Amino acid sequence: MLIAWVVFSAVMLILLLFAVLPTVIAVGLWRMTQNSRTILKTSARITSVVLVCGSALPIFVLFLFSRAMCASYDFPPVSSADGHLIAQVNEVDCGAIDSFHSSVQLRRQGPGVLSLLKPLLGHGTTVFTVGHDPRLLQLEWQRDDRLVIRYPNDSEYPGEFRCQSRWNEVQVECIPYAPDYNQPLAKMPPVKKVPVRRWFW
C-alpha cells in the first residue's frame, strides 16, 4: 500500500509539473514579446499556443488518474432485525496497480420519504476498513444493537485495518477467520456510475 501510494504520488507530481511548466513558459513568451517586431512576436505567440496545447495532454491524464480512475462498488445492505439500521460493504477500486480498499458503513434506515435521502446523505459512518477482497467480508446482526463483521485474517496491508468497536448504541465486533480460497467467490455488484474522487489517498 505504501509503495503504491508513493508511486502514484510521484506520477501525479510529474504530470502536474509537465502540465504547469509549458503554460508558465508560454505566458512568459507572450508577455516578453509584446513590444517586439512582428515576426518575433508572431513566432513567440505560435510557440505559446503550441506549448499551451501540449500541456493539455498531461492535464487530461492527471484528471483520469486522480478522479476517474477509481470506481465504487456498493454491496447489498444488511438490515437489523427491527429494520432501523443498515450495514453495508463498500469497495473502492483504483485499478490494477492498487490494492483492495474495503469498508463497512453503518447508517439509520429512514422511514418513508427519509429513505429517499440516502443518495444525498452518502454511505453513512465507516466503522470498519481492511485491505482485502470485499466479497470475503461477512456481516451479521446478532441483535438490533450488535453487529458482527467477519474478515479474512491474511490481509497484506495491516496498516489499513481499522475496527470501530461502537457507533452510537451499536456494538461492533470484528472477528478474523481463515478464508477458503477453493470456494468460488460471488460476483462484484455493478459499478457506480459516479467516479470516486480520491487525491493521493
Backbone as ProteinMPNN parsed JSONL, in Angstrom:
{"seq_chain_A": "MLIAWVVFSAVMLILLLFAVLPTVIAVGLWRMTQNSRTILKTSARITSVVLVCGSALPIFVLFLFSRAMCASYDFPPVSSADGHLIAQVNEVDCGAIDSFHSSVQLRRQGPGVLSLLKPLLGHGTTVFTVGHDPRLLQLEWQRDDRLVIRYPNDSEYPGEFRCQSRWNEVQVECIPYAPDYNQPLAKMPPVKKVPVRRWFW", "coords_chain_A": {"N_chain_A": [[0.827, -1.207, 0.0], [1.919, 1.289, 0.816], [4.009, 1.563, -1.019], [2.585, 1.668, -3.428], [1.182, 4.045, -2.992], [3.311, 5.917, -2.89], [4.367, 5.674, -5.502], [2.139, 6.419, -7.04], [1.776, 9.079, -6.13], [4.189, 10.227, -6.98], [3.946, 9.998, -9.767], [1.713, 11.657, -10.18], [2.785, 14.156, -9.389], [4.805, 14.526, -11.3], [3.286, 14.596, -13.666], [1.809, 16.896, -13.094], [3.853, 18.786, -13.054], [4.716, 18.717, -15.758], [2.424, 19.689, -16.878], [2.065, 22.286, -15.889], [4.496, 23.7, -16.267], [4.977, 24.139, -19.166], [2.852, 25.928, -19.642], [3.511, 28.129, -18.04], [5.881, 28.945, -19.295], [4.833, 29.589, -21.793], [3.14, 31.795, -21.197], [5.084, 33.569, -20.302], [6.647, 33.952, -22.671], [4.717, 35.131, -24.294], [4.21, 37.573, -22.98], [6.747, 38.768, -22.885], [7.343, 39.344, -25.512], [5.631, 41.308, -26.372], [6.162, 43.938, -27.194], [7.85, 43.545, -29.269], [9.254, 43.021, -32.635], [7.18, 42.291, -35.482], [7.573, 39.736, -36.679], [9.064, 38.296, -34.75], [7.258, 38.496, -32.626], [5.038, 37.12, -33.683], [6.126, 34.532, -34.024], [6.729, 33.896, -31.366], [4.177, 33.875, -30.24], [2.912, 31.84, -31.63], [4.481, 29.725, -30.747], [3.779, 29.851, -28.026], [1.062, 29.147, -28.089], [1.284, 26.514, -29.009], [2.674, 25.366, -26.864], [0.79, 25.658, -24.777], [-1.301, 24.068, -25.757], [0.057, 21.651, -25.782], [0.369, 21.22, -23.068], [-2.105, 20.421, -22.332], [-2.503, 17.688, -22.603], [-1.026, 16.313, -20.456], [-2.621, 17.38, -18.375], [-5.098, 16.25, -18.921], [-4.501, 13.508, -18.589], [-3.781, 13.594, -15.908], [-6.26, 14.234, -14.803], [-7.655, 11.881, -15.413], [-6.25, 9.976, -13.893], [-6.492, 10.967, -11.28], [-9.21, 11.431, -10.716], [-11.131, 9.998, -12.317], [-10.196, 7.475, -12.236], [-10.787, 5.778, -10.148], [-13.351, 3.589, -8.995], [-16.495, 2.841, -7.438], [-18.017, 0.278, -5.512], [-21.031, -0.821, -4.273], [-22.207, -3.082, -2.015], [-24.996, -5.351, -1.401], [-27.161, -4.101, 1.132], [-27.339, -4.942, 4.655], [-29.852, -5.396, 6.893], [-30.786, -4.596, 10.276], [-32.699, -6.555, 12.671], [-34.961, -5.121, 13.503], [-35.151, -3.349, 11.475], [-34.239, -0.734, 11.571], [-31.589, -0.039, 11.307], [-28.792, -0.169, 9.041], [-26.194, -2.072, 7.656], [-23.46, -1.991, 5.43], [-21.296, -3.187, 2.904], [-18.618, -1.673, 1.191], [-16.582, -1.06, -1.642], [-13.659, 0.394, -2.974], [-12.21, 0.725, -6.014], [-9.251, 1.25, -7.586], [-7.873, 0.509, -9.859], [-5.496, -1.763, -11.52], [-2.953, -1.564, -10.365], [-3.376, -1.031, -7.787], [-4.411, -1.895, -4.42], [-7.063, -3.691, -2.664], [-9.672, -1.711, -1.197], [-11.593, -1.985, 1.154], [-14.598, -1.475, 3.024], [-16.925, -1.034, 5.77], [-20.022, 0.399, 6.252], [-22.231, 2.036, 8.512], [-25.589, 3.031, 8.894], [-28.651, 4.778, 9.589], [-31.899, 3.55, 8.886], [-34.164, 5.331, 7.238], [-37.63, 6.023, 7.66], [-40.174, 5.875, 5.163], [-40.277, 8.805, 3.294], [-37.779, 9.644, 4.113], [-36.0, 7.607, 3.498], [-35.427, 8.054, 0.877], [-33.513, 9.961, 0.903], [-31.021, 8.874, 1.078], [-29.056, 8.801, -1.11], [-28.243, 11.473, -1.005], [-27.234, 11.777, 1.532], [-25.049, 10.135, 1.625], [-22.763, 7.37, 2.276], [-22.827, 6.825, 5.007], [-21.613, 6.173, 8.319], [-18.319, 5.088, 8.55], [-17.259, 2.133, 9.953], [-15.48, 0.126, 9.774], [-12.514, -0.885, 8.134], [-10.469, -2.494, 5.696], [-7.743, -3.893, 3.87], [-8.587, -5.862, 1.773], [-10.275, -8.42, -0.181], [-13.568, -7.495, -0.774], [-15.637, -9.299, -1.064], [-15.223, -11.294, 0.673], [-15.938, -10.444, 3.127], [-18.113, -10.736, 5.897], [-21.235, -9.986, 7.169], [-23.254, -9.76, 10.075], [-26.111, -9.298, 11.958], [-26.449, -9.755, 15.259], [-27.974, -8.859, 17.3], [-30.299, -6.125, 17.57], [-28.663, -4.083, 18.295], [-26.082, -4.958, 17.924], [-23.484, -5.682, 15.856], [-21.739, -8.021, 13.95], [-18.716, -8.389, 12.299], [-17.065, -10.356, 10.112], [-13.875, -11.059, 8.887], [-11.196, -11.767, 6.509], [-8.176, -13.23, 7.728], [-5.716, -12.796, 6.574], [-4.758, -10.412, 5.468], [-2.767, -8.342, 3.37], [-2.123, -5.802, 3.961], [-1.833, -4.58, 6.743], [-1.777, -2.047, 7.86], [-3.964, -0.701, 6.926], [-6.088, -1.673, 8.26], [-8.891, -1.196, 10.364], [-11.067, -1.104, 13.091], [-13.936, -0.008, 14.453], [-15.196, -0.076, 17.575], [-17.66, 0.726, 18.576], [-20.642, 2.391, 17.584], [-22.663, 4.949, 18.167], [-25.411, 3.545, 19.735], [-24.766, 1.048, 18.894], [-22.928, -1.913, 19.114], [-19.93, -3.017, 17.759], [-18.309, -5.83, 16.569], [-15.358, -7.231, 15.448], [-14.227, -10.027, 13.815], [-11.622, -12.154, 12.995], [-11.079, -14.633, 10.403], [-10.028, -17.719, 8.806], [-9.902, -17.743, 5.411], [-11.391, -19.781, 2.814], [-10.056, -20.378, -0.088], [-10.646, -22.095, -2.097], [-13.297, -22.141, -2.546], [-15.746, -20.796, -4.753], [-15.938, -17.302, -5.517], [-18.402, -14.757, -4.98], [-20.04, -12.666, -7.438], [-18.97, -9.327, -8.195], [-20.828, -6.399, -7.281], [-22.747, -4.157, -9.462], [-20.83, -1.5, -10.884], [-20.631, 1.797, -9.563], [-21.961, 4.619, -11.274], [-21.023, 7.179, -10.885], [-17.8, 8.489, -10.624], [-15.279, 7.898, -8.115], [-13.735, 10.383, -6.206], [-10.506, 10.714, -5.465], [-7.692, 11.972, -3.936], [-4.407, 11.44, -3.831], [-4.801, 9.406, -1.95]], "CA_chain_A": [[0.0, 0.0, 0.0], [2.792, 2.446, 0.901], [4.73, 1.672, -2.293], [1.614, 2.126, -4.433], [0.898, 5.451, -2.711], [4.478, 6.706, -3.287], [4.435, 5.67, -6.965], [1.02, 7.23, -7.542], [2.053, 10.48, -5.818], [5.276, 10.675, -7.858], [3.381, 10.156, -11.117], [0.869, 12.85, -10.168], [3.633, 15.347, -9.329], [5.472, 14.664, -12.601], [2.272, 15.063, -14.615], [1.487, 18.281, -12.755], [4.978, 19.6, -13.498], [4.673, 18.809, -17.212], [1.236, 20.444, -17.26], [2.174, 23.685, -15.477], [5.706, 24.341, -16.781], [4.787, 24.725, -20.508], [1.936, 27.071, -19.566], [4.274, 29.259, -17.487], [6.787, 29.398, -20.36], [4.016, 30.212, -22.837], [2.733, 33.115, -20.718], [6.284, 34.406, -20.304], [6.964, 34.314, -24.055], [3.679, 36.037, -24.794], [4.357, 38.893, -22.368], [8.063, 39.337, -23.187], [7.434, 39.77, -26.916], [4.518, 42.211, -26.697], [6.666, 45.143, -27.876], [8.872, 43.141, -30.237], [8.88, 43.108, -34.034], [6.048, 41.443, -35.866], [7.996, 38.352, -36.937], [9.403, 37.7, -33.456], [6.026, 38.396, -31.853], [4.225, 36.037, -34.258], [6.783, 33.251, -33.701], [6.576, 33.638, -29.929], [2.785, 33.563, -29.928], [2.653, 30.491, -32.154], [5.125, 28.814, -29.792], [2.984, 29.858, -26.796], [-0.151, 28.353, -28.326], [1.694, 25.101, -29.078], [3.01, 24.929, -25.508], [-0.446, 25.528, -24.005], [-1.993, 22.872, -26.253], [0.816, 20.474, -25.337], [0.164, 20.992, -21.633], [-3.454, 19.885, -22.109], [-2.438, 16.221, -22.501], [-0.775, 15.911, -19.05], [-3.761, 17.737, -17.531], [-6.122, 15.235, -19.161], [-4.041, 12.273, -17.936], [-3.885, 13.852, -14.466], [-7.677, 14.112, -14.461], [-8.029, 10.465, -15.465], [-5.644, 9.25, -12.78], [-6.866, 11.456, -9.952], [-10.643, 11.468, -10.477], [-11.946, 8.988, -12.987], [-9.527, 6.183, -12.173], [-11.381, 4.951, -9.108], [-14.781, 3.286, -9.073], [-17.034, 2.385, -6.159], [-18.975, -0.824, -5.549], [-21.863, -0.938, -3.074], [-22.783, -4.414, -1.872], [-26.354, -5.302, -0.844], [-27.171, -3.765, 2.563], [-27.849, -5.931, 5.612], [-30.646, -4.66, 7.874], [-31.006, -5.18, 11.599], [-33.996, -7.238, 12.762], [-36.054, -4.148, 13.604], [-35.16, -2.561, 10.251], [-33.871, 0.661, 11.805], [-30.176, 0.174, 10.991], [-28.284, -0.877, 7.872], [-24.752, -2.22, 7.476], [-23.203, -2.217, 4.011], [-19.908, -3.282, 2.46], [-18.282, -0.827, 0.053], [-15.241, -1.268, -2.16], [-13.138, 1.406, -3.887], [-11.268, 0.079, -6.927], [-8.482, 2.273, -8.304], [-7.08, -0.057, -10.94], [-4.717, -2.982, -11.304], [-1.754, -1.351, -9.544], [-3.814, -0.705, -6.432], [-4.962, -2.994, -3.645], [-8.458, -3.513, -2.251], [-9.994, -0.738, -0.145], [-12.93, -2.412, 1.566], [-15.067, -0.84, 4.247], [-18.306, -1.292, 6.183], [-20.677, 1.604, 6.733], [-23.48, 1.921, 9.271], [-26.477, 4.176, 8.798], [-30.024, 4.535, 10.009], [-32.881, 3.368, 7.828], [-35.226, 6.306, 7.437], [-38.949, 5.584, 7.204], [-40.881, 6.615, 4.116], [-39.56, 9.751, 2.447], [-36.398, 9.771, 4.568], [-35.172, 6.61, 2.838], [-35.047, 8.586, -0.423], [-32.409, 10.887, 1.085], [-29.767, 8.137, 1.197], [-28.032, 9.267, -2.045], [-27.744, 12.78, -0.612], [-26.534, 11.676, 2.813], [-23.827, 9.367, 1.453], [-22.713, 5.991, 2.727], [-23.02, 6.674, 6.434], [-20.397, 6.203, 9.125], [-17.447, 3.929, 8.332], [-16.859, 1.525, 11.229], [-14.513, -0.948, 9.531], [-11.77, -0.845, 6.881], [-9.468, -3.54, 5.548], [-7.206, -4.018, 2.522], [-8.839, -7.243, 1.342], [-11.401, -8.604, -1.093], [-14.814, -7.24, -0.043], [-16.547, -10.451, -1.171], [-14.935, -12.198, 1.785], [-16.459, -9.876, 4.373], [-19.405, -11.297, 6.299], [-21.935, -9.137, 8.134], [-24.344, -10.435, 10.774], [-26.714, -8.627, 13.107], [-26.825, -10.717, 16.293], [-29.079, -8.155, 17.958], [-30.517, -4.835, 16.924], [-27.588, -3.175, 18.677], [-24.809, -5.674, 17.894], [-23.093, -6.096, 14.51], [-20.509, -8.819, 13.865], [-18.047, -8.334, 10.998], [-16.017, -11.366, 9.954], [-12.98, -10.648, 7.807], [-10.058, -12.679, 6.339], [-7.066, -12.929, 8.637], [-4.451, -12.794, 5.832], [-4.617, -9.174, 4.716], [-1.382, -7.947, 3.107], [-1.953, -4.395, 4.312], [-2.355, -4.409, 8.108], [-1.89, -0.634, 8.19], [-5.266, -0.187, 6.512], [-7.133, -2.269, 9.09], [-9.458, -0.39, 11.445], [-12.353, -1.59, 13.567], [-14.529, 0.872, 15.465], [-15.941, -1.005, 18.432], [-19.011, 1.205, 18.908], [-21.217, 3.525, 16.856], [-23.865, 5.284, 18.932], [-25.78, 2.437, 20.619], [-24.426, -0.222, 18.242], [-21.634, -2.52, 19.404], [-19.356, -3.647, 16.57], [-17.269, -6.81, 16.872], [-14.645, -7.667, 14.244], [-13.678, -11.35, 14.089], [-10.885, -12.692, 11.847], [-11.241, -16.054, 10.101], [-9.178, -18.216, 7.721], [-10.767, -17.938, 4.241], [-11.204, -20.954, 1.962], [-9.98, -19.85, -1.448], [-11.126, -23.099, -3.048], [-14.695, -21.859, -2.81], [-15.91, -19.695, -5.726], [-16.356, -16.018, -4.958], [-19.578, -14.151, -5.592], [-19.754, -11.597, -8.385], [-18.995, -7.958, -7.679], [-22.043, -5.671, -7.677], [-22.5, -3.196, -10.547], [-20.033, -0.334, -10.505], [-21.371, 3.049, -9.52], [-21.711, 5.445, -12.447], [-20.281, 8.374, -10.492], [-16.461, 8.104, -10.198], [-14.836, 8.304, -6.782], [-12.668, 11.366, -6.286], [-9.502, 10.475, -4.422], [-6.45, 12.678, -4.201], [-3.254, 10.935, -3.094], [-5.281, 8.579, -0.845]], "C_chain_A": [[0.862, 1.258, 0.0], [3.522, 2.664, -0.417], [3.804, 2.209, -3.373], [1.305, 3.611, -4.242], [2.051, 6.339, -3.157], [4.573, 6.802, -4.799], [3.355, 6.565, -7.545], [1.286, 8.714, -7.312], [3.147, 11.036, -6.725], [4.777, 10.907, -9.279], [2.53, 11.409, -11.2], [1.702, 14.127, -10.164], [4.346, 15.592, -10.655], [4.493, 15.181, -13.647], [1.906, 16.518, -14.367], [2.59, 19.221, -13.223], [4.947, 19.808, -15.008], [3.437, 19.565, -17.708], [1.408, 21.933, -16.985], [3.348, 24.39, -16.146], [5.531, 24.905, -18.193], [3.869, 25.939, -20.501], [2.65, 28.308, -19.043], [5.207, 29.827, -18.557], [6.006, 30.122, -21.447], [3.584, 31.614, -22.44], [3.92, 34.073, -20.719], [6.683, 34.861, -21.697], [5.988, 35.339, -24.598], [3.893, 37.459, -24.271], [5.679, 39.554, -22.778], [8.143, 39.878, -24.603], [6.295, 40.711, -27.323], [4.978, 43.422, -27.509], [7.738, 44.813, -28.897], [8.363, 43.323, -31.665], [7.821, 42.06, -34.367], [6.452, 39.991, -36.036], [8.294, 37.636, -35.627], [8.152, 37.494, -32.614], [5.16, 37.242, -32.356], [4.805, 34.668, -33.913], [6.583, 32.891, -32.234], [5.142, 33.242, -29.591], [2.375, 32.197, -30.479], [3.247, 29.453, -31.21], [4.318, 28.726, -28.499], [1.726, 29.013, -26.946], [0.173, 26.867, -28.362], [1.996, 24.561, -27.681], [1.753, 24.723, -24.657], [-1.23, 24.291, -24.447], [-1.286, 21.605, -25.802], [0.625, 20.169, -23.869], [-1.21, 20.406, -21.339], [-3.43, 18.37, -21.942], [-2.091, 15.762, -21.091], [-1.927, 16.243, -18.113], [-4.865, 16.701, -17.677], [-5.756, 13.92, -18.472], [-4.123, 12.417, -16.423], [-5.325, 13.722, -14.007], [-8.101, 12.65, -14.43], [-7.501, 9.711, -14.255], [-6.218, 9.674, -11.441], [-8.349, 11.369, -9.675], [-11.383, 10.291, -11.07], [-11.339, 7.596, -12.884], [-10.227, 5.243, -11.202], [-12.882, 4.775, -9.333], [-15.216, 2.716, -7.733], [-18.057, 1.284, -6.385], [-19.721, -0.868, -4.217], [-22.51, -2.32, -3.052], [-24.178, -4.309, -1.269], [-26.32, -5.017, 0.66], [-27.774, -4.885, 3.397], [-28.554, -5.157, 6.726], [-30.684, -5.378, 9.211], [-32.417, -5.752, 11.651], [-35.161, -6.251, 12.816], [-36.121, -3.219, 12.385], [-34.727, -1.126, 10.398], [-32.441, 0.979, 11.381], [-29.776, -0.676, 9.789], [-26.762, -0.902, 7.93], [-24.506, -2.58, 6.016], [-21.713, -2.22, 3.721], [-19.723, -2.413, 1.222], [-16.839, -1.096, -0.351], [-14.877, -0.134, -3.101], [-12.024, 0.766, -4.7], [-10.567, 1.155, -7.745], [-7.526, 1.66, -9.319], [-6.19, -1.203, -10.515], [-3.521, -2.78, -10.385], [-2.101, -1.129, -8.083], [-4.359, -1.95, -5.744], [-6.449, -2.757, -3.384], [-8.557, -2.432, -1.178], [-11.433, -1.013, 0.285], [-13.306, -1.752, 2.878], [-16.501, -1.268, 4.523], [-18.86, -0.011, 6.761], [-21.953, 1.249, 7.497], [-24.297, 3.189, 9.066], [-27.871, 3.78, 9.27], [-30.931, 4.43, 8.785], [-34.038, 4.311, 8.083], [-36.56, 5.778, 6.944], [-39.476, 6.466, 6.078], [-39.973, 7.489, 3.291], [-38.09, 9.855, 2.842], [-35.479, 8.769, 3.886], [-34.706, 7.087, 1.476], [-33.858, 9.534, -0.324], [-31.06, 10.209, 1.133], [-28.718, 8.599, 0.189], [-27.45, 10.621, -1.679], [-26.909, 12.718, 0.651], [-25.244, 10.881, 2.72], [-23.925, 7.984, 2.068], [-23.055, 5.82, 4.198], [-21.691, 6.765, 7.152], [-19.589, 4.925, 8.901], [-16.957, 3.4, 9.674], [-15.792, 0.457, 11.039], [-13.846, -0.719, 8.182], [-10.731, -1.959, 6.881], [-9.006, -3.578, 4.09], [-7.345, -5.445, 2.03], [-10.086, -7.283, 0.464], [-12.718, -8.425, -0.338], [-15.786, -8.418, -0.09], [-16.327, -11.466, -0.06], [-15.377, -11.639, 3.134], [-17.859, -10.418, 4.639], [-20.016, -10.428, 7.396], [-23.094, -9.908, 8.751], [-24.811, -9.577, 11.944], [-27.137, -9.703, 14.115], [-27.939, -10.17, 17.178], [-29.271, -6.85, 17.208], [-29.41, -3.839, 17.23], [-26.219, -3.853, 18.674], [-24.55, -6.202, 16.478], [-21.769, -6.847, 14.567], [-19.981, -8.753, 12.433], [-16.942, -9.383, 10.993], [-15.192, -11.037, 8.715], [-11.808, -11.626, 7.694], [-8.873, -12.246, 7.187], [-5.723, -12.828, 7.926], [-4.287, -11.544, 4.98], [-3.147, -8.799, 4.574], [-1.098, -6.516, 3.543], [-2.531, -4.13, 5.702], [-2.515, -2.945, 8.501], [-3.23, -0.037, 7.822], [-6.398, -0.717, 7.391], [-7.576, -1.297, 10.188], [-10.819, -0.951, 11.807], [-12.82, -0.678, 14.691], [-15.485, 0.043, 16.31], [-17.368, -0.561, 18.756], [-19.379, 2.38, 18.015], [-22.577, 3.816, 17.472], [-24.211, 4.121, 19.865], [-25.378, 1.074, 20.069], [-23.023, -0.672, 18.651], [-21.163, -3.268, 18.162], [-18.228, -4.581, 16.995], [-16.677, -7.326, 15.565], [-13.9, -8.963, 14.549], [-12.93, -11.857, 12.857], [-11.181, -14.183, 11.644], [-10.317, -16.431, 8.943], [-10.052, -18.498, 6.5], [-10.408, -19.206, 3.467], [-11.237, -20.487, 0.513], [-10.348, -20.887, -2.509], [-12.596, -22.886, -3.4], [-14.817, -20.7, -3.802], [-16.423, -18.433, -5.04], [-17.591, -15.494, -5.692], [-19.138, -13.057, -6.566], [-19.779, -10.242, -7.676], [-20.297, -7.294, -8.109], [-21.729, -4.703, -8.818], [-21.725, -1.986, -10.043], [-20.917, 0.897, -10.493], [-20.988, 3.903, -10.716], [-20.891, 6.672, -12.109], [-18.896, 7.955, -10.018], [-16.144, 8.62, -8.81], [-13.687, 9.282, -6.929], [-11.71, 11.156, -5.128], [-8.23, 11.192, -4.829], [-5.373, 12.144, -3.272], [-3.657, 10.109, -1.874], [-5.391, 9.416, 0.415]], "O_chain_A": [[0.572, 2.2, -0.737], [3.646, 3.796, -0.886], [4.181, 3.095, -4.141], [1.179, 4.35, -5.219], [1.821, 7.399, -3.738], [4.83, 7.88, -5.335], [3.618, 7.373, -8.436], [1.045, 9.527, -8.204], [3.056, 12.173, -7.189], [5.141, 11.894, -9.919], [2.61, 12.148, -12.181], [1.365, 15.084, -10.862], [4.477, 16.738, -11.086], [4.816, 16.083, -14.42], [1.715, 17.286, -15.31], [2.317, 20.312, -13.724], [5.129, 20.926, -15.491], [3.417, 20.032, -18.847], [0.945, 22.761, -17.77], [3.225, 25.546, -16.551], [5.901, 26.056, -18.421], [4.079, 26.879, -21.268], [2.427, 29.412, -19.539], [5.313, 31.044, -18.709], [6.455, 31.145, -21.965], [3.651, 32.532, -23.257], [3.787, 35.24, -21.088], [7.021, 36.028, -21.893], [6.376, 36.293, -25.273], [3.774, 38.428, -25.02], [5.724, 40.765, -22.994], [8.934, 40.782, -24.872], [6.036, 40.88, -28.515], [4.269, 43.878, -28.406], [8.461, 45.702, -29.346], [7.219, 43.719, -31.891], [7.609, 41.093, -33.635], [5.739, 39.098, -35.578], [7.841, 36.513, -35.408], [7.991, 36.458, -31.969], [4.613, 36.477, -31.561], [4.067, 33.751, -33.553], [6.306, 31.74, -31.895], [4.919, 32.372, -28.75], [1.584, 31.485, -29.861], [2.62, 28.438, -30.906], [4.184, 27.642, -27.931], [1.365, 28.256, -26.044], [-0.568, 26.052, -27.815], [1.622, 23.436, -27.351], [1.651, 23.748, -23.912], [-1.759, 23.555, -23.614], [-1.929, 20.606, -25.478], [0.705, 19.013, -23.453], [-1.462, 19.945, -20.226], [-4.254, 17.821, -21.212], [-2.785, 14.898, -20.555], [-2.197, 15.499, -17.17], [-5.496, 16.313, -16.694], [-6.606, 13.291, -17.842], [-4.493, 11.47, -15.729], [-5.591, 13.163, -12.942], [-8.823, 12.228, -13.527], [-8.214, 8.904, -13.659], [-6.413, 8.839, -10.558], [-8.74, 11.243, -8.515], [-12.183, 9.653, -10.386], [-11.913, 6.634, -13.395], [-10.252, 4.032, -11.423], [-13.576, 5.681, -9.793], [-14.403, 2.174, -6.984], [-18.858, 1.341, -7.318], [-19.1, -0.943, -3.156], [-23.265, -2.68, -3.955], [-24.514, -3.281, -0.681], [-25.535, -5.628, 1.385], [-28.598, -5.666, 2.923], [-27.929, -4.356, 7.421], [-30.623, -6.606, 9.274], [-33.237, -5.469, 10.777], [-36.222, -6.506, 12.247], [-37.034, -2.401, 12.273], [-34.832, -0.357, 9.443], [-32.114, 2.137, 11.123], [-30.334, -1.746, 9.547], [-26.121, 0.11, 8.215], [-25.245, -3.372, 5.431], [-20.964, -1.379, 4.216], [-20.559, -2.414, 0.319], [-15.98, -1.33, 0.499], [-15.689, 0.264, -3.936], [-11.018, 0.32, -4.149], [-11.206, 1.884, -8.504], [-6.477, 2.236, -9.606], [-6.124, -1.573, -9.343], [-3.108, -3.712, -9.695], [-1.212, -1.047, -7.236], [-4.721, -2.93, -6.396], [-7.019, -1.758, -3.824], [-7.652, -2.261, -0.362], [-12.368, -0.351, -0.167], [-12.457, -1.501, 3.732], [-17.197, -1.788, 3.651], [-18.257, 0.598, 7.645], [-22.652, 0.292, 7.165], [-23.752, 4.293, 9.067], [-28.212, 2.599, 9.338], [-30.748, 5.13, 7.789], [-34.805, 4.123, 9.028], [-36.609, 5.139, 5.893], [-39.236, 7.673, 6.062], [-39.026, 7.013, 2.666], [-37.242, 10.126, 1.991], [-34.293, 9.047, 3.71], [-33.704, 6.593, 0.959], [-33.255, 9.879, -1.34], [-30.038, 10.89, 1.22], [-27.566, 8.784, 0.581], [-26.296, 10.904, -1.999], [-25.983, 13.509, 0.828], [-24.421, 10.936, 3.634], [-25.016, 7.487, 2.348], [-23.531, 4.756, 4.594], [-20.746, 7.369, 6.644], [-20.11, 3.819, 9.044], [-16.319, 4.123, 10.439], [-15.253, -0.064, 12.015], [-14.515, -0.398, 7.2], [-10.185, -2.32, 7.924], [-9.796, -3.322, 3.181], [-6.354, -6.159, 1.885], [-10.842, -6.315, 0.379], [-12.962, -9.13, 0.64], [-16.669, -8.521, 0.762], [-17.13, -12.379, 0.131], [-15.207, -12.289, 4.165], [-18.678, -10.543, 3.729], [-19.387, -10.171, 8.422], [-23.824, -10.616, 8.057], [-24.021, -9.183, 12.803], [-28.067, -10.469, 13.859], [-28.741, -10.923, 17.731], [-28.492, -6.515, 16.316], [-29.237, -2.859, 16.505], [-25.295, -3.385, 19.339], [-25.287, -7.046, 15.969], [-20.799, -6.371, 15.156], [-20.709, -9.026, 11.478], [-15.997, -9.305, 11.777], [-15.733, -10.772, 7.641], [-11.454, -12.26, 8.688], [-8.602, -11.056, 7.344], [-4.686, -12.777, 8.587], [-3.734, -11.612, 3.882], [-2.372, -8.916, 5.523], [0.048, -6.069, 3.497], [-3.595, -3.524, 5.828], [-3.31, -2.631, 9.387], [-3.605, 1.015, 8.34], [-7.537, -0.264, 7.28], [-6.752, -0.664, 10.848], [-11.631, -1.24, 10.929], [-12.185, -0.585, 15.741], [-16.476, -0.481, 15.799], [-18.194, -1.378, 19.164], [-18.553, 3.245, 17.724], [-23.521, 3.039, 17.324], [-23.391, 3.745, 20.702], [-25.622, 0.051, 20.71], [-22.059, 0.087, 18.548], [-21.91, -4.057, 17.584], [-17.304, -4.171, 17.696], [-17.4, -7.796, 14.686], [-13.043, -8.998, 15.433], [-13.525, -11.983, 11.786], [-11.494, -14.898, 12.596], [-9.875, -15.564, 8.189], [-10.874, -19.412, 6.547], [-9.257, -19.642, 3.471], [-12.304, -20.232, -0.046], [-10.358, -20.574, -3.699], [-13.081, -23.382, -4.416], [-14.073, -19.724, -3.703], [-17.23, -18.491, -4.112], [-17.786, -15.763, -6.877], [-18.001, -12.586, -6.516], [-20.502, -10.04, -6.701], [-20.818, -7.591, -9.184], [-20.558, -4.455, -9.108], [-21.936, -1.513, -8.926], [-21.833, 1.03, -11.304], [-19.829, 3.915, -11.129], [-20.138, 7.164, -12.951], [-18.795, 7.143, -9.098], [-16.67, 9.646, -8.378], [-12.759, 9.035, -7.698], [-12.05, 11.386, -3.968], [-7.751, 11.029, -5.951], [-5.421, 12.371, -2.063], [-2.943, 10.102, -0.872], [-5.78, 8.904, 1.465]]}, "name": "protein", "num_of_chains": 1, "seq": "MLIAWVVFSAVMLILLLFAVLPTVIAVGLWRMTQNSRTILKTSARITSVVLVCGSALPIFVLFLFSRAMCASYDFPPVSSADGHLIAQVNEVDCGAIDSFHSSVQLRRQGPGVLSLLKPLLGHGTTVFTVGHDPRLLQLEWQRDDRLVIRYPNDSEYPGEFRCQSRWNEVQVECIPYAPDYNQPLAKMPPVKKVPVRRWFW"}
